[in-house]
Amino acid sequence: MEKAKNVEEYISRQKDAIATNPECGNSHYNLAVALLGQGKVEQAEQSLAMSIECSPGLAEAYVQMGGICLKRGDVEGCLDWNRRAVRVKPGFSEGWGNIGFVMLQRGEVEEAINALEKATMFNFRFIQAFATLANAYLMNGQIKESIETNLKALKLAPDFAVAHNNLAIAYLEDGQPALALEHADKAAQLGYDVAPEILKELEPFRK
């Protein structure tokens, strides 16, 4: 089939597909994603609900529902939908990544680490999950693991400023100020707002 020229045409095609086959969960899901792109959240939510009703194993739809909850400030709702996602698809890295993110926000660091380790195991290119996991390790006092995980993130994206910033903190904690300085400067160069107290602590190590 020829690619849709714009979003409106794409939406129209999905609606036609649903009219032809109302039980197709994928068409409802595709329509929901397009509607979200237009900011039509309530309509998208209805389409996602239909998508889940037609295809209860479509983990992506649960994650999108979780995303809507998060935008509304409903952290518990976000957690619940993502837990449902990994129940129907245990190897779904995005669901585990979102669970880890929410757990970290709630200060439940061990649970966050558990979820994020699964996210990165199921998708070894999930850069955001690596960065969040590295942060969780840092919060848990697992400095070596934090450094190792940030380096994995940088292997995927050498200019990922968050990982450079996290490495600056981790190397400082690990008693390696020269490396900390190198990564703090790199993070700042990439536009990251490095905490003033970190920069102040590193100042004596500048040559």
C-alpha positions in Angstrom: 0.0 0.0 0.0 1.2 3.5 -0.8 2.4 5.5 2.2 0.0 8.1 3.6 0.8 11.6 2.5 0.0 13.1 5.9 -1.5 12.3 9.3 -5.0 13.0 8.3 -4.8 10.5 5.4 -3.2 8.0 7.7 -6.0 8.4 10.3 -8.6 8.1 7.5 -7.0 4.8 6.4 -7.0 3.4 9.9 -10.7 4.3 10.3 -11.4 2.6 7.0 -9.5 -0.5 8.2 -11.5 -0.5 11.4 -14.8 -0.2 9.5 -13.8 -3.2 7.4 -12.5 -5.2 10.4 -13.7 -3.8 13.7 -11.9 -6.5 15.7 -8.4 -5.6 14.5 -6.5 -4.4 17.6 -3.6 -3.1 15.5 -5.8 -0.7 13.5 -7.2 0.7 16.7 -3.7 1.0 18.1 -2.3 2.7 15.0 -5.3 5.2 15.1 -4.6 5.9 18.8 -0.9 6.7 18.2 -1.8 9.1 15.3 -4.5 10.8 17.5 -1.9 11.2 20.3 0.4 12.8 17.8 -2.4 15.4 17.2 -2.9 15.9 21.0 -6.4 14.3 20.9 -5.8 12.4 24.1 -9.3 11.4 25.0 -10.1 10.0 21.5 -6.7 8.2 21.6 -7.6 6.7 25.0 -10.9 5.3 23.6 -9.0 3.8 20.6 -6.4 2.2 23.0 -9.2 0.7 25.1 -10.7 -0.8 21.9 -7.2 -2.0 20.9 -6.8 -3.8 24.2 -10.3 -5.3 24.0 -9.6 -6.7 20.6 -6.0 -7.7 21.2 -5.4 -8.2 25.0 -1.8 -9.2 24.2 -0.8 -5.9 22.6 1.6 -4.7 25.3 2.4 -1.5 23.3 -1.2 -0.3 23.9 -0.8 -0.8 27.7 2.4 1.3 27.7 0.7 4.1 25.7 -2.1 4.1 28.3 0.6 4.4 31.0 2.1 7.3 29.1 -1.3 9.1 29.1 -1.5 8.5 32.9 2.0 9.9 33.5 1.2 13.1 31.5 -1.9 13.6 33.8 0.3 13.2 36.9 -1.2 9.8 37.7 2.0 7.9 38.6 0.1 4.9 40.1 -2.0 4.6 36.9 1.2 4.6 34.8 2.8 1.9 37.0 -0.3 -0.2 36.8 -0.6 -0.1 33.0 3.1 -0.9 32.6 2.8 -3.8 35.0 0.0 -5.1 32.8 2.2 -4.7 29.8 5.0 -6.9 31.2 2.4 -9.4 32.4 1.1 -10.0 28.8 4.6 -9.7 27.3 7.3 -10.5 29.9 10.2 -9.6 27.7 8.8 -6.1 26.8 11.7 -3.8 27.7 9.8 -0.6 27.3 7.3 -1.7 30.0 10.2 -2.6 32.4 12.0 0.7 31.6 8.9 2.7 32.5 8.3 0.6 35.7 11.9 1.4 36.7 11.6 5.1 36.0 8.4 5.3 38.1 9.9 3.3 41.0 13.0 5.6 41.0 10.7 8.6 41.2 9.0 7.0 44.2 12.4 6.4 45.9 12.1 2.6 45.6 15.6 2.2 44.4 16.0 -1.6 44.7 12.7 -2.2 42.8 13.8 0.3 40.2 17.1 -1.5 39.7 15.3 -4.8 39.3 13.0 -3.5 36.6 15.7 -1.6 34.8 18.1 -4.5 34.7 15.3 -6.5 33.0 14.7 -3.6 30.5 18.4 -3.5 29.5 18.6 -7.3 29.4 15.7 -7.6 27.0 16.9 -4.6 24.9 20.7 -4.0 25.0 20.2 -0.8 22.9 17.7 0.8 25.3 19.9 3.9 26.0 17.4 5.7 28.3 17.1 2.6 30.5 20.9 2.3 30.8 21.1 5.9 31.9 18.3 5.5 34.5 19.8 2.3 35.7 23.2 4.0 36.1 21.5 6.7 38.2 19.7 4.1 40.3 23.0 2.3 41.0 24.5 5.6 42.0 21.7 6.3 44.4 22.1 2.8 45.8 25.8 3.3 46.4 26.8 0.8 43.7 29.4 3.2 42.2 31.3 0.6 40.1 28.1 -0.7 38.5 27.0 2.9 37.8 30.3 3.7 36.0 30.0 0.4 34.0 26.4 1.1 33.0 27.0 4.7 32.0 29.9 3.5 29.8 27.5 1.1 28.1 25.2 4.0 27.4 28.0 6.1 25.9 29.0 3.1 23.7 25.5 3.4 22.2 25.5 7.2 22.0 28.9 8.9 22.6 27.3 12.4 22.9 24.6 11.4 25.5 25.0 14.3 27.9 23.1 12.7 30.8 25.5 9.7 30.9 28.5 12.1 30.9 27.0 14.0 33.8 26.3 10.8 35.7 29.9 9.6 35.0 31.3 12.8 36.4 29.4 12.2 39.7 30.3 8.5 39.8 34.0 9.0 39.1 34.1 11.7 41.8 32.5 9.3 44.3 35.0 6.7 43.2 38.0 8.9 43.8 38.9 9.5 40.2 38.7 13.3 39.8 40.6 13.5 36.5 38.0 11.3 34.8 35.1 13.1 36.6 36.4 16.4 35.3 36.7 15.1 31.8 33.1 13.9 31.8 31.7 17.0 33.5 33.3 19.2 30.9 31.9 17.0 28.1 28.4 17.1 29.6 28.6 20.9 29.8 29.9 21.1 26.2 26.9 19.1 25.1 24.6 21.6 26.7 23.9 19.8 30.0 23.4 22.0 33.1 26.0 20.3 35.4 25.3 21.0 39.1 27.4 24.0 40.4 28.5 22.0 43.5 30.0 19.3 41.2 31.9 21.9 39.2 33.1 23.6 42.4 34.3 20.3 43.8 36.2 19.6 40.6 37.8 23.1 40.3 41.0 22.2 42.3 41.8 19.4 39.8 41.9 21.7 36.8 45.5 22.1 35.5 
